[in-house]
Amino acid sequence: MIGNWVKLKTNQVKLNAVLESHYANLYRIAYAWSQDESLAQDLVQETMLKSLQKADQITSFENIDRWLCKIMHNLFYDNCRQNARWQPVNVDECDEQLRTESIETLYIQKLTIRNIHAAIGSLPINQREAIVLVDLQGYSYQEVAEIAEVPVGTVMSRLSRGREKLKKLVTSEKYIPNYANNVVDLKKSNSK
């Protein structure tokens, strides 16, 4: 009994260190899935709490990142079913925010990233999840299949359809910034 208690405490200490090292990566994944900072933070916190509650189930820390991602995947889909705000939004509704353009280089980069996030965010959740895990996080098809609890062929199909939609979105006119039309006339803006 004391041996099990010591093993559990050792696992909890290791898990705490692992959670700290994986926090940023989990947040990036959660943000890509949810497209909302506060929801992503909540999702990561719930993932960490759930993993601490399940510390006794850990037999190896070798694939802990996939285990954490699996927990977060389950929590994300639970939230999707329970909370309508997690559902994908129509990109046209957010388009006004995405059109803000500037000639400043840093702002152009920021806008481009925002547009890519919006394009990813407009994909169906299952395609978004596959793209984030495979293309952005580098998981194999098999690893994603295990996380999402679907066959590898389904992951490949979702990824293919998602990439095709994403390619069309990021090359469409509404996602290509028109920097020339956003030059600010200082005379007009100062006269107000």
VENTALIN-V155931 format. One record per helix or strand of 3 or more residues. SS is the DSSP state (@ for helix, = for strand). FROM is the first residue (numbers start at 1). LEN is the number of residues. Records with the same first field share a line. If there is no record, write none. Layout:
SS->FROM-LEN + FROM-LEN
//
This chain:
@->2-33 + 37-17 + 55-3 + 64-19 + 84-3 + 91-8 + 105-17 + 125-12 + 141-8 + 152-20 + 173-3 + 179-4 + 186-6
//
